[in-house]
Amino acid sequence: MSRDRDILSLKAADVMTRGAVSIAPGVLAAEALNIMEQRKITAIVVVDESRRVAGVLHLHELWRTGLV
């Protein structure tokens, strides 16, 4: 993002990540963590069979479980 752009005029499409990494709801938390570590990301999109977003798993949630 250019610093000379007015942040309040930006649309989600201007700042979103295209082709986000996603997993199915049945993927084990340990595997999700492994994917996050390999990709060096802190969140992963959870999608159902229809590729609809079911949620977003964030690294902080894994910390709360004691997995990390």
PyMOL Python script that loads the backbone (N, CA, C, O; Angstrom):
from pymol import cmd

cmd.read_pdbstr("""\
ATOM      1  N   MET A   1       0.834  -1.180   0.000  1.00  0.00           N
ATOM      2  CA  MET A   1       0.000   0.000   0.000  1.00  0.00           C
ATOM      3  C   MET A   1       0.873   1.234   0.000  1.00  0.00           C
ATOM      4  O   MET A   1       1.855   1.335   0.735  1.00  0.00           O
ATOM      5  N   SER A   2       0.498   2.134  -0.817  1.00  0.00           N
ATOM      6  CA  SER A   2       1.232   3.392  -0.904  1.00  0.00           C
ATOM      7  C   SER A   2       0.835   4.292   0.268  1.00  0.00           C
ATOM      8  O   SER A   2      -0.337   4.355   0.637  1.00  0.00           O
ATOM      9  N   ARG A   3       1.792   4.969   0.836  1.00  0.00           N
ATOM     10  CA  ARG A   3       1.518   5.836   1.984  1.00  0.00           C
ATOM     11  C   ARG A   3       0.720   7.073   1.614  1.00  0.00           C
ATOM     12  O   ARG A   3       0.129   7.702   2.492  1.00  0.00           O
ATOM     13  N   ASP A   4       0.686   7.439   0.344  1.00  0.00           N
ATOM     14  CA  ASP A   4      -0.031   8.652  -0.036  1.00  0.00           C
ATOM     15  C   ASP A   4      -1.524   8.406  -0.258  1.00  0.00           C
ATOM     16  O   ASP A   4      -2.264   9.354  -0.520  1.00  0.00           O
ATOM     17  N   ARG A   5      -1.983   7.158  -0.160  1.00  0.00           N
ATOM     18  CA  ARG A   5      -3.408   6.859  -0.319  1.00  0.00           C
ATOM     19  C   ARG A   5      -4.134   7.080   0.999  1.00  0.00           C
ATOM     20  O   ARG A   5      -3.595   6.805   2.071  1.00  0.00           O
ATOM     21  N   ASP A   6      -5.351   7.574   0.910  1.00  0.00           N
ATOM     22  CA  ASP A   6      -6.182   7.785   2.088  1.00  0.00           C
ATOM     23  C   ASP A   6      -6.742   6.438   2.541  1.00  0.00           C
ATOM     24  O   ASP A   6      -7.549   5.834   1.834  1.00  0.00           O
ATOM     25  N   ILE A   7      -6.325   5.971   3.703  1.00  0.00           N
ATOM     26  CA  ILE A   7      -6.709   4.647   4.190  1.00  0.00           C
ATOM     27  C   ILE A   7      -8.221   4.502   4.308  1.00  0.00           C
ATOM     28  O   ILE A   7      -8.748   3.404   4.131  1.00  0.00           O
ATOM     29  N   LEU A   8      -8.922   5.585   4.602  1.00  0.00           N
ATOM     30  CA  LEU A   8     -10.365   5.515   4.768  1.00  0.00           C
ATOM     31  C   LEU A   8     -11.101   5.327   3.447  1.00  0.00           C
ATOM     32  O   LEU A   8     -12.287   4.997   3.447  1.00  0.00           O
ATOM     33  N   SER A   9     -10.429   5.527   2.338  1.00  0.00           N
ATOM     34  CA  SER A   9     -11.078   5.356   1.040  1.00  0.00           C
ATOM     35  C   SER A   9     -10.797   3.980   0.425  1.00  0.00           C
ATOM     36  O   SER A   9     -11.321   3.660  -0.642  1.00  0.00           O
ATOM     37  N   LEU A  10      -9.980   3.173   1.090  1.00  0.00           N
ATOM     38  CA  LEU A  10      -9.644   1.856   0.568  1.00  0.00           C
ATOM     39  C   LEU A  10     -10.797   0.878   0.732  1.00  0.00           C
ATOM     40  O   LEU A  10     -11.554   0.954   1.700  1.00  0.00           O
ATOM     41  N   LYS A  11     -10.923  -0.029  -0.204  1.00  0.00           N
ATOM     42  CA  LYS A  11     -11.903  -1.111  -0.135  1.00  0.00           C
ATOM     43  C   LYS A  11     -11.182  -2.371   0.338  1.00  0.00           C
ATOM     44  O   LYS A  11      -9.954  -2.453   0.295  1.00  0.00           O
ATOM     45  N   ALA A  12     -11.964  -3.346   0.787  1.00  0.00           N
ATOM     46  CA  ALA A  12     -11.377  -4.603   1.235  1.00  0.00           C
ATOM     47  C   ALA A  12     -10.523  -5.217   0.128  1.00  0.00           C
ATOM     48  O   ALA A  12      -9.451  -5.756   0.401  1.00  0.00           O
ATOM     49  N   ALA A  13     -10.984  -5.141  -1.106  1.00  0.00           N
ATOM     50  CA  ALA A  13     -10.249  -5.704  -2.241  1.00  0.00           C
ATOM     51  C   ALA A  13      -8.882  -5.057  -2.420  1.00  0.00           C
ATOM     52  O   ALA A  13      -7.975  -5.667  -2.987  1.00  0.00           O
ATOM     53  N   ASP A  14      -8.731  -3.829  -1.942  1.00  0.00           N
ATOM     54  CA  ASP A  14      -7.447  -3.128  -2.072  1.00  0.00           C
ATOM     55  C   ASP A  14      -6.382  -3.670  -1.129  1.00  0.00           C
ATOM     56  O   ASP A  14      -5.189  -3.505  -1.385  1.00  0.00           O
ATOM     57  N   VAL A  15      -6.795  -4.309  -0.050  1.00  0.00           N
ATOM     58  CA  VAL A  15      -5.824  -4.732   0.966  1.00  0.00           C
ATOM     59  C   VAL A  15      -5.886  -6.220   1.305  1.00  0.00           C
ATOM     60  O   VAL A  15      -5.060  -6.704   2.079  1.00  0.00           O
ATOM     61  N   MET A  16      -6.843  -6.953   0.744  1.00  0.00           N
ATOM     62  CA  MET A  16      -7.005  -8.363   1.100  1.00  0.00           C
ATOM     63  C   MET A  16      -5.919  -9.242   0.491  1.00  0.00           C
ATOM     64  O   MET A  16      -5.230  -8.851  -0.451  1.00  0.00           O
ATOM     65  N   THR A  17      -5.791 -10.417   1.045  1.00  0.00           N
ATOM     66  CA  THR A  17      -4.882 -11.417   0.514  1.00  0.00           C
ATOM     67  C   THR A  17      -5.657 -12.304  -0.449  1.00  0.00           C
ATOM     68  O   THR A  17      -6.656 -12.916  -0.070  1.00  0.00           O
ATOM     69  N   ARG A  18      -5.205 -12.373  -1.677  1.00  0.00           N
ATOM     70  CA  ARG A  18      -5.854 -13.239  -2.655  1.00  0.00           C
ATOM     71  C   ARG A  18      -5.262 -14.649  -2.532  1.00  0.00           C
ATOM     72  O   ARG A  18      -4.077 -14.815  -2.240  1.00  0.00           O
ATOM     73  N   GLY A  19      -6.092 -15.638  -2.754  1.00  0.00           N
ATOM     74  CA  GLY A  19      -5.610 -17.018  -2.689  1.00  0.00           C
ATOM     75  C   GLY A  19      -5.138 -17.413  -1.309  1.00  0.00           C
ATOM     76  O   GLY A  19      -4.082 -18.029  -1.167  1.00  0.00           O
ATOM     77  N   ALA A  20      -5.904 -17.068  -0.291  1.00  0.00           N
ATOM     78  CA  ALA A  20      -5.514 -17.375   1.085  1.00  0.00           C
ATOM     79  C   ALA A  20      -5.417 -18.884   1.297  1.00  0.00           C
ATOM     80  O   ALA A  20      -6.119 -19.659   0.646  1.00  0.00           O
ATOM     81  N   VAL A  21      -4.560 -19.282   2.193  1.00  0.00           N
ATOM     82  CA  VAL A  21      -4.392 -20.690   2.547  1.00  0.00           C
ATOM     83  C   VAL A  21      -5.643 -21.126   3.305  1.00  0.00           C
ATOM     84  O   VAL A  21      -6.125 -20.408   4.181  1.00  0.00           O
ATOM     85  N   SER A  22      -6.167 -22.303   2.967  1.00  0.00           N
ATOM     86  CA  SER A  22      -7.373 -22.783   3.638  1.00  0.00           C
ATOM     87  C   SER A  22      -7.249 -24.264   3.982  1.00  0.00           C
ATOM     88  O   SER A  22      -6.447 -24.998   3.404  1.00  0.00           O
ATOM     89  N   ILE A  23      -8.077 -24.677   4.950  1.00  0.00           N
ATOM     90  CA  ILE A  23      -8.138 -26.071   5.381  1.00  0.00           C
ATOM     91  C   ILE A  23      -9.604 -26.452   5.581  1.00  0.00           C
ATOM     92  O   ILE A  23     -10.473 -25.584   5.664  1.00  0.00           O
ATOM     93  N   ALA A  24      -9.867 -27.742   5.658  1.00  0.00           N
ATOM     94  CA  ALA A  24     -11.203 -28.260   5.944  1.00  0.00           C
ATOM     95  C   ALA A  24     -11.434 -28.274   7.455  1.00  0.00           C
ATOM     96  O   ALA A  24     -10.474 -28.315   8.224  1.00  0.00           O
ATOM     97  N   PRO A  25     -12.691 -28.242   7.885  1.00  0.00           N
ATOM     98  CA  PRO A  25     -12.983 -28.239   9.324  1.00  0.00           C
ATOM     99  C   PRO A  25     -12.456 -29.461  10.072  1.00  0.00           C
ATOM    100  O   PRO A  25     -12.205 -29.376  11.274  1.00  0.00           O
ATOM    101  N   GLY A  26     -12.285 -30.582   9.397  1.00  0.00           N
ATOM    102  CA  GLY A  26     -11.837 -31.794  10.062  1.00  0.00           C
ATOM    103  C   GLY A  26     -10.336 -31.935  10.226  1.00  0.00           C
ATOM    104  O   GLY A  26      -9.871 -32.922  10.795  1.00  0.00           O
ATOM    105  N   VAL A  27      -9.575 -30.980   9.745  1.00  0.00           N
ATOM    106  CA  VAL A  27      -8.120 -31.027   9.874  1.00  0.00           C
ATOM    107  C   VAL A  27      -7.745 -30.863  11.350  1.00  0.00           C
ATOM    108  O   VAL A  27      -8.275 -29.988  12.035  1.00  0.00           O
ATOM    109  N   LEU A  28      -6.838 -31.699  11.833  1.00  0.00           N
ATOM    110  CA  LEU A  28      -6.394 -31.605  13.221  1.00  0.00           C
ATOM    111  C   LEU A  28      -5.676 -30.284  13.479  1.00  0.00           C
ATOM    112  O   LEU A  28      -5.000 -29.748  12.600  1.00  0.00           O
ATOM    113  N   ALA A  29      -5.829 -29.773  14.684  1.00  0.00           N
ATOM    114  CA  ALA A  29      -5.197 -28.507  15.061  1.00  0.00           C
ATOM    115  C   ALA A  29      -3.678 -28.571  14.887  1.00  0.00           C
ATOM    116  O   ALA A  29      -3.061 -27.589  14.477  1.00  0.00           O
ATOM    117  N   ALA A  30      -3.079 -29.715  15.194  1.00  0.00           N
ATOM    118  CA  ALA A  30      -1.625 -29.863  15.044  1.00  0.00           C
ATOM    119  C   ALA A  30      -1.211 -29.717  13.579  1.00  0.00           C
ATOM    120  O   ALA A  30      -0.174 -29.126  13.279  1.00  0.00           O
ATOM    121  N   GLU A  31      -2.026 -30.260  12.667  1.00  0.00           N
ATOM    122  CA  GLU A  31      -1.723 -30.121  11.240  1.00  0.00           C
ATOM    123  C   GLU A  31      -1.895 -28.678  10.789  1.00  0.00           C
ATOM    124  O   GLU A  31      -1.100 -28.180   9.992  1.00  0.00           O
ATOM    125  N   ALA A  32      -2.927 -28.000  11.293  1.00  0.00           N
ATOM    126  CA  ALA A  32      -3.124 -26.589  10.973  1.00  0.00           C
ATOM    127  C   ALA A  32      -1.911 -25.773  11.427  1.00  0.00           C
ATOM    128  O   ALA A  32      -1.434 -24.898  10.704  1.00  0.00           O
ATOM    129  N   LEU A  33      -1.423 -26.069  12.626  1.00  0.00           N
ATOM    130  CA  LEU A  33      -0.232 -25.390  13.142  1.00  0.00           C
ATOM    131  C   LEU A  33       0.967 -25.658  12.247  1.00  0.00           C
ATOM    132  O   LEU A  33       1.739 -24.745  11.952  1.00  0.00           O
ATOM    133  N   ASN A  34       1.128 -26.891  11.816  1.00  0.00           N
ATOM    134  CA  ASN A  34       2.230 -27.243  10.934  1.00  0.00           C
ATOM    135  C   ASN A  34       2.168 -26.438   9.629  1.00  0.00           C
ATOM    136  O   ASN A  34       3.187 -25.936   9.156  1.00  0.00           O
ATOM    137  N   ILE A  35       0.974 -26.319   9.057  1.00  0.00           N
ATOM    138  CA  ILE A  35       0.798 -25.536   7.821  1.00  0.00           C
ATOM    139  C   ILE A  35       1.161 -24.075   8.072  1.00  0.00           C
ATOM    140  O   ILE A  35       1.851 -23.451   7.266  1.00  0.00           O
ATOM    141  N   MET A  36       0.692 -23.539   9.189  1.00  0.00           N
ATOM    142  CA  MET A  36       0.988 -22.136   9.522  1.00  0.00           C
ATOM    143  C   MET A  36       2.498 -21.921   9.655  1.00  0.00           C
ATOM    144  O   MET A  36       3.038 -20.934   9.155  1.00  0.00           O
ATOM    145  N   GLU A  37       3.165 -22.843  10.326  1.00  0.00           N
ATOM    146  CA  GLU A  37       4.609 -22.707  10.508  1.00  0.00           C
ATOM    147  C   GLU A  37       5.345 -22.812   9.177  1.00  0.00           C
ATOM    148  O   GLU A  37       6.266 -22.038   8.919  1.00  0.00           O
ATOM    149  N   GLN A  38       4.947 -23.763   8.328  1.00  0.00           N
ATOM    150  CA  GLN A  38       5.592 -23.915   7.018  1.00  0.00           C
ATOM    151  C   GLN A  38       5.396 -22.679   6.147  1.00  0.00           C
ATOM    152  O   GLN A  38       6.318 -22.238   5.461  1.00  0.00           O
ATOM    153  N   ARG A  39       4.191 -22.129   6.180  1.00  0.00           N
ATOM    154  CA  ARG A  39       3.865 -20.978   5.323  1.00  0.00           C
ATOM    155  C   ARG A  39       4.229 -19.639   5.960  1.00  0.00           C
ATOM    156  O   ARG A  39       4.151 -18.592   5.318  1.00  0.00           O
ATOM    157  N   LYS A  40       4.628 -19.690   7.234  1.00  0.00           N
ATOM    158  CA  LYS A  40       4.960 -18.475   7.995  1.00  0.00           C
ATOM    159  C   LYS A  40       3.779 -17.493   8.014  1.00  0.00           C
ATOM    160  O   LYS A  40       3.913 -16.308   7.707  1.00  0.00           O
ATOM    161  N   ILE A  41       2.607 -18.050   8.392  1.00  0.00           N
ATOM    162  CA  ILE A  41       1.387 -17.253   8.501  1.00  0.00           C
ATOM    163  C   ILE A  41       0.823 -17.405   9.909  1.00  0.00           C
ATOM    164  O   ILE A  41       1.167 -18.357  10.610  1.00  0.00           O
ATOM    165  N   THR A  42      -0.032 -16.488  10.330  1.00  0.00           N
ATOM    166  CA  THR A  42      -0.592 -16.523  11.676  1.00  0.00           C
ATOM    167  C   THR A  42      -2.075 -16.859  11.693  1.00  0.00           C
ATOM    168  O   THR A  42      -2.661 -16.998  12.766  1.00  0.00           O
ATOM    169  N   ALA A  43      -2.690 -16.991  10.527  1.00  0.00           N
ATOM    170  CA  ALA A  43      -4.111 -17.340  10.460  1.00  0.00           C
ATOM    171  C   ALA A  43      -4.353 -18.180   9.215  1.00  0.00           C
ATOM    172  O   ALA A  43      -3.641 -18.070   8.217  1.00  0.00           O
ATOM    173  N   ILE A  44      -5.378 -19.021   9.301  1.00  0.00           N
ATOM    174  CA  ILE A  44      -5.719 -19.893   8.181  1.00  0.00           C
ATOM    175  C   ILE A  44      -7.250 -19.949   8.077  1.00  0.00           C
ATOM    176  O   ILE A  44      -7.943 -20.039   9.090  1.00  0.00           O
ATOM    177  N   VAL A  45      -7.760 -19.895   6.860  1.00  0.00           N
ATOM    178  CA  VAL A  45      -9.199 -19.901   6.622  1.00  0.00           C
ATOM    179  C   VAL A  45      -9.709 -21.343   6.634  1.00  0.00           C
ATOM    180  O   VAL A  45      -9.119 -22.223   6.006  1.00  0.00           O
ATOM    181  N   VAL A  46     -10.798 -21.574   7.344  1.00  0.00           N
ATOM    182  CA  VAL A  46     -11.424 -22.897   7.388  1.00  0.00           C
ATOM    183  C   VAL A  46     -12.633 -22.853   6.454  1.00  0.00           C
ATOM    184  O   VAL A  46     -13.525 -22.021   6.616  1.00  0.00           O
ATOM    185  N   VAL A  47     -12.651 -23.762   5.471  1.00  0.00           N
ATOM    186  CA  VAL A  47     -13.738 -23.774   4.489  1.00  0.00           C
ATOM    187  C   VAL A  47     -14.425 -25.133   4.466  1.00  0.00           C
ATOM    188  O   VAL A  47     -13.786 -26.163   4.678  1.00  0.00           O
ATOM    189  N   ASP A  48     -15.742 -25.131   4.206  1.00  0.00           N
ATOM    190  CA  ASP A  48     -16.494 -26.384   4.143  1.00  0.00           C
ATOM    191  C   ASP A  48     -16.390 -27.004   2.749  1.00  0.00           C
ATOM    192  O   ASP A  48     -15.636 -26.530   1.899  1.00  0.00           O
ATOM    193  N   GLU A  49     -17.158 -28.070   2.533  1.00  0.00           N
ATOM    194  CA  GLU A  49     -17.098 -28.798   1.260  1.00  0.00           C
ATOM    195  C   GLU A  49     -17.474 -27.925   0.069  1.00  0.00           C
ATOM    196  O   GLU A  49     -17.016 -28.161  -1.049  1.00  0.00           O
ATOM    197  N   SER A  50     -18.304 -26.922   0.310  1.00  0.00           N
ATOM    198  CA  SER A  50     -18.741 -26.016  -0.756  1.00  0.00           C
ATOM    199  C   SER A  50     -17.789 -24.840  -0.947  1.00  0.00           C
ATOM    200  O   SER A  50     -18.069 -23.921  -1.716  1.00  0.00           O
ATOM    201  N   ARG A  51     -16.660 -24.879  -0.240  1.00  0.00           N
ATOM    202  CA  ARG A  51     -15.653 -23.802  -0.267  1.00  0.00           C
ATOM    203  C   ARG A  51     -16.181 -22.508   0.347  1.00  0.00           C
ATOM    204  O   ARG A  51     -15.688 -21.419   0.051  1.00  0.00           O
ATOM    205  N   ARG A  52     -17.189 -22.645   1.205  1.00  0.00           N
ATOM    206  CA  ARG A  52     -17.707 -21.484   1.940  1.00  0.00           C
ATOM    207  C   ARG A  52     -16.907 -21.346   3.235  1.00  0.00           C
ATOM    208  O   ARG A  52     -16.549 -22.339   3.869  1.00  0.00           O
ATOM    209  N   VAL A  53     -16.640 -20.122   3.607  1.00  0.00           N
ATOM    210  CA  VAL A  53     -15.862 -19.867   4.818  1.00  0.00           C
ATOM    211  C   VAL A  53     -16.665 -20.290   6.041  1.00  0.00           C
ATOM    212  O   VAL A  53     -17.778 -19.817   6.269  1.00  0.00           O
ATOM    213  N   ALA A  54     -16.078 -21.186   6.816  1.00  0.00           N
ATOM    214  CA  ALA A  54     -16.688 -21.640   8.068  1.00  0.00           C
ATOM    215  C   ALA A  54     -16.095 -20.883   9.258  1.00  0.00           C
ATOM    216  O   ALA A  54     -16.712 -20.797  10.319  1.00  0.00           O
ATOM    217  N   GLY A  55     -14.894 -20.336   9.068  1.00  0.00           N
ATOM    218  CA  GLY A  55     -14.242 -19.596  10.129  1.00  0.00           C
ATOM    219  C   GLY A  55     -12.789 -19.322   9.792  1.00  0.00           C
ATOM    220  O   GLY A  55     -12.301 -19.658   8.713  1.00  0.00           O
ATOM    221  N   VAL A  56     -12.123 -18.714  10.732  1.00  0.00           N
ATOM    222  CA  VAL A  56     -10.701 -18.421  10.589  1.00  0.00           C
ATOM    223  C   VAL A  56     -10.013 -18.882  11.870  1.00  0.00           C
ATOM    224  O   VAL A  56     -10.425 -18.518  12.971  1.00  0.00           O
ATOM    225  N   LEU A  57      -8.977 -19.674  11.719  1.00  0.00           N
ATOM    226  CA  LEU A  57      -8.199 -20.154  12.857  1.00  0.00           C
ATOM    227  C   LEU A  57      -6.947 -19.302  12.979  1.00  0.00           C
ATOM    228  O   LEU A  57      -6.160 -19.196  12.038  1.00  0.00           O
ATOM    229  N   HIS A  58      -6.771 -18.701  14.136  1.00  0.00           N
ATOM    230  CA  HIS A  58      -5.619 -17.829  14.368  1.00  0.00           C
ATOM    231  C   HIS A  58      -4.643 -18.510  15.322  1.00  0.00           C
ATOM    232  O   HIS A  58      -5.043 -19.272  16.202  1.00  0.00           O
ATOM    233  N   LEU A  59      -3.390 -18.231  15.138  1.00  0.00           N
ATOM    234  CA  LEU A  59      -2.342 -18.804  15.973  1.00  0.00           C
ATOM    235  C   LEU A  59      -2.610 -18.580  17.461  1.00  0.00           C
ATOM    236  O   LEU A  59      -2.313 -19.456  18.274  1.00  0.00           O
ATOM    237  N   HIS A  60      -3.162 -17.430  17.829  1.00  0.00           N
ATOM    238  CA  HIS A  60      -3.456 -17.143  19.238  1.00  0.00           C
ATOM    239  C   HIS A  60      -4.444 -18.151  19.818  1.00  0.00           C
ATOM    240  O   HIS A  60      -4.360 -18.493  20.998  1.00  0.00           O
ATOM    241  N   GLU A  61      -5.380 -18.629  18.997  1.00  0.00           N
ATOM    242  CA  GLU A  61      -6.318 -19.636  19.478  1.00  0.00           C
ATOM    243  C   GLU A  61      -5.595 -20.944  19.791  1.00  0.00           C
ATOM    244  O   GLU A  61      -5.937 -21.631  20.753  1.00  0.00           O
ATOM    245  N   LEU A  62      -4.613 -21.279  18.993  1.00  0.00           N
ATOM    246  CA  LEU A  62      -3.825 -22.483  19.254  1.00  0.00           C
ATOM    247  C   LEU A  62      -2.980 -22.324  20.508  1.00  0.00           C
ATOM    248  O   LEU A  62      -2.758 -23.292  21.235  1.00  0.00           O
ATOM    249  N   TRP A  63      -2.506 -21.106  20.766  1.00  0.00           N
ATOM    250  CA  TRP A  63      -1.750 -20.854  21.995  1.00  0.00           C
ATOM    251  C   TRP A  63      -2.630 -21.110  23.218  1.00  0.00           C
ATOM    252  O   TRP A  63      -2.180 -21.690  24.206  1.00  0.00           O
ATOM    253  N   ARG A  64      -3.895 -20.670  23.141  1.00  0.00           N
ATOM    254  CA  ARG A  64      -4.803 -20.842  24.279  1.00  0.00           C
ATOM    255  C   ARG A  64      -5.045 -22.313  24.599  1.00  0.00           C
ATOM    256  O   ARG A  64      -5.304 -22.661  25.751  1.00  0.00           O
ATOM    257  N   THR A  65      -4.962 -23.179  23.591  1.00  0.00           N
ATOM    258  CA  THR A  65      -5.175 -24.613  23.811  1.00  0.00           C
ATOM    259  C   THR A  65      -3.949 -25.281  24.430  1.00  0.00           C
ATOM    260  O   THR A  65      -4.036 -26.399  24.940  1.00  0.00           O
ATOM    261  N   GLY A  66      -2.820 -24.599  24.384  1.00  0.00           N
ATOM    262  CA  GLY A  66      -1.581 -25.176  24.886  1.00  0.00           C
ATOM    263  C   GLY A  66      -0.842 -25.977  23.825  1.00  0.00           C
ATOM    264  O   GLY A  66       0.186 -26.590  24.110  1.00  0.00           O
ATOM    265  N   LEU A  67      -1.360 -25.974  22.610  1.00  0.00           N
ATOM    266  CA  LEU A  67      -0.724 -26.709  21.519  1.00  0.00           C
ATOM    267  C   LEU A  67       0.613 -26.088  21.123  1.00  0.00           C
ATOM    268  O   LEU A  67       1.535 -26.783  20.697  1.00  0.00           O
ATOM    269  N   VAL A  68       0.698 -24.790  21.270  1.00  0.00           N
ATOM    270  CA  VAL A  68       1.916 -24.063  20.884  1.00  0.00           C
ATOM    271  C   VAL A  68       2.764 -23.807  22.099  1.00  0.00           C
ATOM    272  O   VAL A  68       3.834 -23.208  21.990  1.00  0.00           O
TER     273      VAL A  68
END
""", "prot")
cmd.dss("prot")
cmd.show_as("cartoon", "prot")
cmd.util.cbc("prot")
cmd.orient("prot")
